[in-house]
Every structure is written in C-alpha cells, then in structure tokens.
C-alpha cells in the first residue's frame, strides 16, 4: 500500500507539471517571436544567442538575460522553449527574454574555461565573463528595437556565477542582477569541495560530461552522454578506483583539464583564489 501511494503521488506531481507546461508552451508561441543571433565579442569570438521578443510592439520592454553553459535549447527559430524566465508570472509580465550559450559551450565559438578568472592587472587577461556580458548587453540594447534600455541578468548555480561576474565593470544598461545559489567558491563550499574535502562522486559524474572536449559548436542532441554505472553501486566503484589519477586514466581520459586541476590543487592555494570572483566585486 505504501509503494502504491508513492506511485500515485509521483503521478500526481509529474502529471500536474506536464499539464502546466502545455499552456505555457502555447503562451510562448502565441505571444513571442524568436530570433537567433551570433553576437560578436571584442576579440572576435561569436556567442550563440536565442532571443524571445513580445509580439506586441506597442511598447518597449526591459531585457532579461540568462547566460548558461547548459545549452539554450531548443535550437532553430521555429522551435520554442516551453516556458520563459524562472516562472510563468515573469513570462507574462512583459520582457524580452535572452538566452546565451557561454564562450566555448554548445553553439558558441571560443574556448570554455571553468569559472574563468576575472581579468585583473596582474593576470593581464583580455577577456573574461564580465566583458562577454558587457559586449552582449551592448549589442542587445543597440540592436533590439523594442527594448527600453534596461537589462537584468539572473541565473541559478553555474548561471549564477555568470550573473555574479556581470557586476564587474558592468554595462550602464545593467540595472538588476540576481545570482541564485551561485557558484562562487569551488574549494570551501560549492559543489566539488565541502569544507575543503573533495566531493568525489559529484565531481566525477559532473565532469564526465561537462568537461568533455567540444572541437566545434554542437547542439544538445549531439552532446556527450553521461556515465552509466550498471551496478548502481557507487561505493564499490570508488573502492575499486581509489586514486584520482586512476579514475582519470580509466574513465576520464576524454575530459579537458579541470579534473587534473582538482587533483593538483588539493589545498586552498592561489588557483582557487584566482577563480573566486567575490574579492573583485
């Protein structure tokens, strides 16, 4: 009886969600036009940007920007998201919604770097995520005819990182920033380390796909597949694979470099300090 109640509970939850998505999807198609643009950054790299513009052209709208490493799918100007913004009320409030694949991810050009360090006089970087945000906002306010010159940026977790660094050298049109549970410190408390201890399973499963190489722009349909542990016994898996170097050799030889950095920087050193953005803001 207990298992039956759980099944009915899950059906009720996911059934309700499915019914809610359908009218939202219809609303998006009925009230928004979708365009896709490659926006050029100051170093010439082009970032894939999906833009949803209200069909009602009788007034001007603020822009809500979401920059993400997790894909802006669906791709194609005839394919629409099932909902816009964080929840339906925002979708219906009247905004231009903009979604962007960050540098080096999915359909954007360039090379991806995990928690790309913010440029400083010391590191002499020419670009960072704050300059990409600035250049994106600059293009949007100059090229979208029905915008009112005001931009907000938001994001949860990794997109929260991109929201956070938008505050560095921010564009004058940026009026609101909402970093929600943002990635800010990957050693003390965010995702890969908890109080300094490496959260091994989370790091392995995430980096298996997230840090896979991407030689050229790709859509989500052609993205890397997650690691499948047929036995489902993660404890035994890590007991059988007790070293980071062994896991790299046997399972993560396709990943780029962040796993190597996790292994190399096992203490709180300057590597993690350079990536943590809060000391700059």
URVEN-V846413 format. One record per residue. RES is the residue in one small letter. SS is DSSP state (H for helix, E for strand, - for the rest). Layout:
{{RES,SS} {RES,SS}}
This chain:
{{x,-} {x,H} {x,H} {x,H} {x,H} {x,H} {x,H} {x,H} {x,H} {x,H} {x,H} {x,H} {x,H} {x,H} {x,H} {x,H} {x,H} {x,H} {x,H} {x,H} {x,H} {x,H} {x,H} {x,H} {x,H} {x,H} {x,H} {x,H} {x,H} {x,H} {x,H} {x,E} {x,E} {x,E} {x,E} {x,E} {x,E} {x,E} {x,E} {x,E} {x,-} {x,-} {x,-} {x,-} {x,-} {x,E} {x,E} {x,E} {x,E} {x,E} {x,E} {x,E} {x,E} {x,E} {x,-} {x,-} {x,-} {x,-} {x,-} {x,-} {x,E} {x,E} {x,E} {x,E} {x,E} {x,E} {x,E} {x,E} {x,-} {x,-} {x,-} {x,-} {x,-} {x,-} {x,-} {x,-} {x,-} {x,-} {x,-} {x,-} {x,-} {x,-} {x,-} {x,-} {x,-} {x,-} {x,-} {x,H} {x,H} {x,H} {x,H} {x,-} {x,-} {x,-} {x,E} {x,E} {x,E} {x,E} {x,E} {x,E} {x,E} {x,-} {x,-} {x,-} {x,-} {x,-} {x,-} {x,-} {x,-} {x,-} {x,-} {x,-} {x,-} {x,-} {x,-} {x,-} {x,-} {x,-} {x,-} {x,-} {x,-} {x,-} {x,-} {x,-} {x,-} {x,-} {x,-} {x,-} {x,H} {x,H} {x,H} {x,H} {x,H} {x,H} {x,H} {x,H} {x,H} {x,H} {x,H} {x,H} {x,H} {x,H} {x,H} {x,-} {x,-} {x,-} {x,E} {x,E} {x,E} {x,E} {x,E} {x,E} {x,E} {x,E} {x,E} {x,E} {x,-} {x,H} {x,H} {x,H} {x,H} {x,H} {x,H} {x,H} {x,H} {x,-} {x,-} {x,-} {x,-} {x,-} {x,-} {x,-} {x,-} {x,E} {x,E} {x,E} {x,E} {x,E} {x,E} {x,E} {x,-} {x,-} {x,-} {x,-} {x,-} {x,-} {x,-} {x,-} {x,-} {x,-} {x,-} {x,-} {x,E} {x,E} {x,-} {x,-} {x,E} {x,E} {x,-} {x,H} {x,H} {x,H} {x,H} {x,H} {x,H} {x,H} {x,H} {x,H} {x,H} {x,H} {x,-} {x,E} {x,-} {x,-} {x,-} {x,-} {x,-} {x,-} {x,-} {x,H} {x,H} {x,H} {x,-} {x,-} {x,-} {x,-} {x,-} {x,-} {x,-} {x,-} {x,-} {x,-} {x,-} {x,H} {x,H} {x,H} {x,H} {x,H} {x,H} {x,H} {x,-} {x,-} {x,-} {x,H} {x,H} {x,H} {x,H} {x,H} {x,H} {x,H} {x,H} {x,-} {x,-} {x,-} {x,E} {x,-} {x,-} {x,H} {x,H} {x,H} {x,H} {x,H} {x,H} {x,H} {x,-} {x,-} {x,-} {x,-} {x,-} {x,H} {x,H} {x,H} {x,H} {x,H} {x,H} {x,-} {x,H} {x,H} {x,H} {x,-} {x,-}}
